[in-house]
Every structure is written in C-alpha cells, then in structure tokens.
Amino acid sequence: MKFPDPLLHGRLIKRYKRFLADVELDNGETVTAHCANSGSMLSVNEPGADVWLSPARNPNRKLRYTWELIRIGDALVGINTGHPNALVAEAVAEGKIDELTGYASIRREVKYGRNSRIDLLLEGEGRPPCYVEVKNVTMRRDLLGEAPAEFPDSVTARGAKHLDELAQMVKEGCRAVMFYLVQRTDWTGFALAGDIDPTYAERFEAAREAGVEALCYGTRISPEEILVDRPIPLEIAPRIGDKDS
C-alpha cells in the first residue's frame, strides 16, 4: 500500500481524547491530527517522537491531517488501524500469504455472527469459506533483546467476541483465521499480552482448541508505503503467568 500523497514529518506533542493528536510540523506549525486508533497505544505515544501525517484529500474535512507513523527507537510503527484490512487483502490477492492462497474471491466487511462483520471472507470453488479477522499490532513493551510484539494493548471485549464467533464458524464447517498484523519494523516474535487482558487470552486458547487458526505477519514500513512482509513466530502460550509468579 503506497501512501497516495507525500507524508508530512513532525514531532508528537501529545495524543488525547483517543482520536486527537497535536503535532508540531517541521515548519513550526502546530496542527491537530486525527488518530485512527482507539486502543491505549501503549509504547507508541511518546511525546517528542518523530511522526508522519497524511494530508486529507477532502478539503471540507474538519481535521486536515491523519496520524500515520511514529518512530520508536530505531523502529517505524504504523498506528493507523484503518490500514491493516486493506494491507492483508492486498497481500492475499497478490499471493504473498502462503496459508491463504487458492481462493477465487475476497470480500470485505461481510456480516456474520452476532451482529458483526468479518474483515475478509475468502471463497473458492470446492473448499469451505475462510473467515479472516485482522488485528493491528503495535505494542512492544520491552525494546531490549528479543522481546516480542504483543496484542492487545488494552482490554478488548470486542476482540474476545470475535474469537468466539470465529470458533462458531469452524463448528459450522467453515475455516476461520485470526490474523495478527504487526505494524512495526523491530518485530522478533509475537505473543498475547495475557497480563493486560486475561479474558482475551483465555478466549484465544478456547478458539484454538475449537480449530481457529492463528497467523502473524510483519510489515515493511517507510514514509512512502507499508507492505506485508513475512511470517512472525507465535508464542502460542499467552503471557498470563507473570501475574502468578
């Protein structure tokens, strides 16, 4: 996915009210950008960090910019949660995800489950439909050594519900995949942050036992484009044990 317009560089002043971020651009102007990320953004909201904004193409939009990237240490991180579905759909269509090849059609935002929409529905003749739920991963709490990227960065009842619904699709004879897309360039592995949301970790285990598959891929990120890269090893056992040690 190439950014349609050149990104503007600046420094993060603060992120607040979940969807707003104040940024000082290189020309000294301070602007308020839309933050398309409703999570806690733990580990990726450091004031003073380099950030990149995309300009709005709609001249009537209230906020003229959208926050796209932040630099944490030596890593670039894509914080815009509006991109992962399109990134994964693009990679599937181009045959870059081996586990999801061989499907003739890709549909997005298809209704299913309990008043939900599946991110991607893959369909092909002679095989069961494949329901793919995509999650954006940005958190890495420990920048030293081989610490993994982690999900979730806050309690997510909605995410737990999606795991239950994927498990139900398997019971109905379909294929179901939980796809974690790590939008940062310093990934070494991936783990569930069970200490942040034990319920999500428990529902993940239940979904896996029911036959839901789990995939995790990294990304290559620059101010010009974001591309799905290669598979990331999963630490299947959620990191719940820290609270009991």
LINVENPE-V577137 format. One record per pair of residues at least 4 apart in sequence whose C-alpha atoms are under 7 Angstrom apart, sorted by the first residue. I is the first residue (numbers start at 0). J is the second residue. D is the distance in Angstrom with one decimal. If there is no record, write none. Layout:
((I | J | D) (I | J | D))
//
This chain:
((0 | 86 | 6.4) (0 | 224 | 5.5) (0 | 225 | 5.4) (0 | 226 | 6.0) (1 | 223 | 6.0) (1 | 224 | 4.1) (1 | 225 | 6.5) (2 | 223 | 5.8) (2 | 224 | 5.6) (6 | 51 | 5.8) (6 | 52 | 5.3) (6 | 53 | 4.9) (6 | 222 | 6.3) (7 | 51 | 5.3) (7 | 52 | 5.1) (7 | 53 | 6.4) (8 | 24 | 6.1) (8 | 25 | 6.3) (8 | 50 | 5.8) (8 | 51 | 4.6) (8 | 52 | 6.5) (9 | 22 | 6.2) (9 | 23 | 5.3) (9 | 24 | 4.0) (9 | 25 | 5.2) (9 | 49 | 5.9) (9 | 50 | 5.4) (9 | 51 | 6.2) (10 | 22 | 5.5) (10 | 23 | 5.2) (10 | 24 | 6.4) (10 | 47 | 5.3) (10 | 48 | 5.5) (10 | 49 | 4.8) (10 | 50 | 5.6) (11 | 21 | 6.4) (11 | 22 | 4.6) (11 | 23 | 6.5) (11 | 46 | 5.1) (11 | 47 | 5.0) (11 | 48 | 5.5) (11 | 49 | 6.5) (11 | 50 | 6.2) (12 | 21 | 5.3) (12 | 22 | 5.2) (12 | 23 | 6.7) (12 | 46 | 5.1) (12 | 47 | 6.0) (13 | 20 | 5.6) (13 | 21 | 5.5) (13 | 46 | 5.6) (14 | 19 | 5.8) (14 | 20 | 4.1) (14 | 21 | 6.4) (14 | 44 | 6.8) (15 | 19 | 5.4) (15 | 20 | 6.1) (17 | 37 | 5.7) (18 | 33 | 5.7) (18 | 34 | 4.4) (18 | 35 | 6.2) (18 | 36 | 6.7) (18 | 37 | 6.7) (19 | 31 | 6.5) (19 | 32 | 5.8) (19 | 33 | 5.1) (19 | 34 | 5.2) (20 | 31 | 5.5) (20 | 32 | 5.2) (20 | 33 | 6.5) (20 | 34 | 6.2) (21 | 29 | 6.8) (21 | 30 | 5.7) (21 | 31 | 4.5) (21 | 32 | 6.3) (22 | 29 | 5.6) (22 | 30 | 5.4) (22 | 31 | 6.3) (23 | 27 | 6.0) (23 | 28 | 5.7) (23 | 29 | 4.3) (23 | 30 | 6.4) (24 | 28 | 5.4) (24 | 29 | 6.2) (31 | 62 | 6.9) (32 | 62 | 6.0) (32 | 63 | 6.9) (32 | 64 | 4.8) (32 | 65 | 5.1) (32 | 66 | 5.9) (33 | 62 | 6.3) (33 | 64 | 6.2) (33 | 65 | 4.6) (33 | 66 | 6.0) (34 | 65 | 6.2) (34 | 66 | 5.5) (35 | 79 | 5.2) (35 | 80 | 5.9) (35 | 81 | 6.6) (36 | 78 | 6.6) (36 | 79 | 5.9) (36 | 80 | 5.5) (38 | 152 | 6.7) (38 | 153 | 6.4) (39 | 152 | 6.0) (39 | 153 | 5.9) (40 | 44 | 6.1) (40 | 152 | 6.6) (41 | 138 | 6.2) (41 | 152 | 6.1) (42 | 138 | 5.7) (42 | 139 | 6.3) (42 | 140 | 5.9) (43 | 71 | 6.7) (43 | 138 | 6.9) (48 | 69 | 6.7) (48 | 70 | 6.1) (48 | 71 | 6.9) (49 | 69 | 5.7) (49 | 70 | 5.3) (50 | 68 | 5.4) (50 | 69 | 4.3) (50 | 70 | 6.4) (51 | 66 | 6.3) (51 | 67 | 5.7) (51 | 68 | 5.1) (51 | 69 | 6.5) (52 | 64 | 5.9) (52 | 65 | 5.3) (52 | 66 | 4.5) (52 | 67 | 5.4) (53 | 64 | 5.5) (53 | 65 | 5.2) (53 | 66 | 6.5) (53 | 67 | 6.5) (54 | 63 | 6.0) (54 | 64 | 4.6) (54 | 65 | 6.6) (55 | 63 | 5.2) (55 | 64 | 5.4) (66 | 79 | 6.9) (67 | 77 | 5.9) (67 | 78 | 5.8) (67 | 79 | 5.4) (68 | 75 | 6.6) (68 | 76 | 5.5) (68 | 77 | 4.7) (68 | 78 | 5.9) (69 | 75 | 5.8) (69 | 76 | 5.3) (69 | 77 | 6.8) (70 | 74 | 5.5) (70 | 75 | 4.6) (70 | 76 | 6.2) (71 | 75 | 6.4) (74 | 183 | 6.4) (74 | 184 | 5.2) (74 | 185 | 5.5) (75 | 183 | 5.6) (75 | 184 | 5.7) (75 | 220 | 6.4) (76 | 137 | 6.6) (76 | 182 | 5.6) (76 | 183 | 4.2) (76 | 184 | 6.7) (77 | 182 | 5.1) (77 | 183 | 6.3) (78 | 137 | 6.8) (80 | 135 | 6.2) (82 | 86 | 6.1) (83 | 87 | 6.1) (83 | 133 | 6.9) (83 | 135 | 6.2) (83 | 180 | 6.8) (84 | 88 | 6.1) (84 | 118 | 6.4) (84 | 133 | 6.2) (85 | 89 | 6.0) (86 | 90 | 6.2) (86 | 226 | 6.8) (86 | 227 | 6.6) (87 | 91 | 6.1) (87 | 227 | 7.0) (88 | 92 | 6.1) (89 | 93 | 6.2) (90 | 94 | 6.2) (90 | 95 | 5.1) (90 | 96 | 6.4) (90 | 227 | 6.4) (91 | 95 | 5.9) (91 | 96 | 5.7) (91 | 99 | 6.4) (91 | 100 | 6.7) (94 | 100 | 5.8) (96 | 100 | 6.6) (102 | 121 | 5.9) (102 | 122 | 5.4) (102 | 123 | 4.5) (103 | 122 | 6.0) (103 | 123 | 4.9) (104 | 121 | 5.8) (104 | 122 | 5.3) (104 | 123 | 6.6) (105 | 119 | 6.5) (105 | 120 | 5.7) (105 | 121 | 4.8) (105 | 122 | 6.7) (106 | 119 | 5.6) (106 | 120 | 5.1) (106 | 121 | 6.5) (107 | 117 | 7.0) (107 | 118 | 5.4) (107 | 119 | 4.6) (107 | 120 | 6.3) (108 | 116 | 5.0) (108 | 117 | 5.3) (108 | 118 | 5.0) (108 | 119 | 6.5) (109 | 116 | 5.0) (109 | 117 | 5.3) (109 | 120 | 6.9) (110 | 115 | 5.7) (110 | 116 | 4.2) (110 | 117 | 6.3) (111 | 115 | 5.5) (111 | 116 | 5.6) (111 | 117 | 6.5) (112 | 164 | 5.7) (117 | 130 | 6.6) (117 | 131 | 6.6) (117 | 132 | 6.0) (118 | 131 | 6.1) (118 | 132 | 5.3) (118 | 133 | 6.3) (119 | 130 | 6.2) (119 | 131 | 5.0) (119 | 132 | 6.7) (120 | 128 | 6.9) (120 | 129 | 5.7) (120 | 130 | 4.9) (120 | 131 | 6.2) (121 | 128 | 5.8) (121 | 129 | 5.0) (121 | 130 | 6.6) (122 | 128 | 4.8) (122 | 129 | 6.5) (127 | 173 | 5.2) (127 | 174 | 6.4) (128 | 173 | 5.5) (128 | 174 | 6.1) (129 | 173 | 6.2) (129 | 174 | 4.5) (129 | 175 | 5.5) (130 | 174 | 6.2) (130 | 175 | 4.6) (130 | 176 | 6.1) (131 | 175 | 6.0) (131 | 176 | 4.8) (131 | 177 | 6.0) (131 | 178 | 6.6) (132 | 176 | 6.4) (132 | 177 | 5.1) (132 | 178 | 5.9) (133 | 177 | 6.4) (133 | 178 | 4.8) (133 | 179 | 5.9) (134 | 178 | 6.2) (134 | 179 | 4.9) (134 | 180 | 6.1) (135 | 179 | 6.2) (135 | 180 | 5.2) (135 | 181 | 6.3) (135 | 182 | 6.8) (136 | 149 | 6.7) (136 | 150 | 5.9) (136 | 179 | 6.5) (136 | 180 | 5.7) (136 | 181 | 4.5) (136 | 182 | 5.9) (137 | 181 | 6.1) (137 | 182 | 5.6) (137 | 183 | 6.2) (138 | 148 | 5.7) (138 | 149 | 5.5) (138 | 150 | 6.8) (138 | 152 | 6.3) (139 | 147 | 6.4) (139 | 148 | 4.5) (139 | 149 | 5.9) (141 | 146 | 5.8) (142 | 146 | 6.7) (145 | 187 | 6.0) (146 | 187 | 6.9) (147 | 186 | 6.4) (147 | 187 | 5.6) (147 | 188 | 4.4) (147 | 189 | 4.8) (147 | 190 | 6.2) (148 | 186 | 6.0) (148 | 188 | 6.2) (148 | 189 | 4.9) (148 | 190 | 6.4) (149 | 189 | 5.7) (149 | 190 | 5.0) (149 | 191 | 5.4) (149 | 192 | 5.6) (150 | 190 | 6.8) (150 | 191 | 5.1) (150 | 192 | 5.5) (151 | 191 | 6.8) (151 | 192 | 5.9) (152 | 195 | 6.9) (153 | 195 | 6.1) (153 | 196 | 6.7) (154 | 195 | 6.5) (154 | 196 | 5.0) (155 | 159 | 6.5) (156 | 160 | 6.3) (157 | 161 | 6.4) (158 | 162 | 6.5) (159 | 163 | 6.5) (159 | 199 | 5.1) (159 | 202 | 6.0) (160 | 164 | 6.3) (161 | 165 | 6.2) (162 | 166 | 6.3) (162 | 202 | 6.4) (162 | 203 | 6.3) (162 | 206 | 5.9) (163 | 167 | 6.4) (163 | 202 | 6.9) (163 | 206 | 6.4) (164 | 168 | 6.4) (165 | 169 | 6.6) (165 | 175 | 5.6) (165 | 211 | 6.6) (166 | 170 | 6.5) (166 | 206 | 5.2) (166 | 209 | 5.7) (166 | 210 | 6.8) (166 | 211 | 5.9) (167 | 171 | 6.4) (168 | 172 | 6.6) (168 | 173 | 5.4) (168 | 174 | 6.9) (168 | 175 | 6.5) (169 | 173 | 4.8) (169 | 174 | 5.6) (169 | 175 | 6.1) (169 | 210 | 6.4) (169 | 211 | 6.8) (175 | 211 | 5.2) (175 | 212 | 6.3) (176 | 211 | 5.7) (176 | 212 | 4.7) (176 | 213 | 5.7) (177 | 212 | 6.1) (177 | 213 | 4.8) (177 | 214 | 6.2) (178 | 213 | 6.0) (178 | 214 | 4.8) (178 | 215 | 5.7) (179 | 214 | 6.2) (179 | 215 | 4.6) (179 | 216 | 6.5) (180 | 215 | 5.8) (180 | 216 | 5.2) (180 | 217 | 6.0) (181 | 216 | 6.2) (181 | 217 | 4.8) (181 | 218 | 6.3) (182 | 217 | 6.5) (182 | 218 | 5.6) (183 | 218 | 6.6) (184 | 218 | 6.6) (184 | 219 | 6.3) (184 | 220 | 6.6) (188 | 231 | 5.6) (188 | 232 | 5.1) (188 | 233 | 6.2) (189 | 231 | 6.7) (189 | 232 | 6.3) (189 | 233 | 5.0) (189 | 234 | 6.0) (190 | 233 | 6.1) (190 | 234 | 5.0) (190 | 235 | 6.9) (190 | 237 | 6.3) (190 | 238 | 6.9) (191 | 200 | 6.6) (191 | 237 | 4.8) (191 | 238 | 5.9) (192 | 196 | 6.6) (192 | 237 | 6.6) (192 | 238 | 5.6) (193 | 197 | 4.6) (193 | 200 | 5.3) (193 | 237 | 5.5) (193 | 238 | 4.9) (193 | 239 | 4.4) (194 | 238 | 6.5) (194 | 239 | 5.1) (194 | 241 | 6.8) (194 | 242 | 6.5) (196 | 200 | 6.6) (197 | 201 | 6.2) (197 | 239 | 6.6) (198 | 202 | 6.2) (199 | 203 | 6.1) (200 | 204 | 6.4) (200 | 237 | 5.9) (201 | 205 | 6.3) (202 | 206 | 6.0) (203 | 207 | 6.2) (204 | 208 | 6.3) (205 | 209 | 6.3) (206 | 210 | 6.5) (206 | 211 | 5.4) (207 | 211 | 4.8) (207 | 212 | 6.4) (215 | 230 | 5.8) (215 | 231 | 5.4) (215 | 233 | 6.9) (216 | 227 | 6.9) (216 | 228 | 6.5) (216 | 229 | 5.4) (216 | 230 | 4.3) (216 | 231 | 5.2) (217 | 227 | 6.1) (217 | 228 | 5.2) (217 | 229 | 5.7) (217 | 230 | 6.3) (217 | 231 | 6.2) (218 | 225 | 6.7) (218 | 226 | 5.4) (218 | 227 | 4.4) (218 | 228 | 4.6) (219 | 225 | 5.7) (219 | 226 | 5.2) (219 | 227 | 6.4) (219 | 228 | 5.9) (220 | 224 | 6.1) (220 | 225 | 4.6) (220 | 226 | 6.6) (221 | 225 | 6.4) (240 | 244 | 6.3))
//
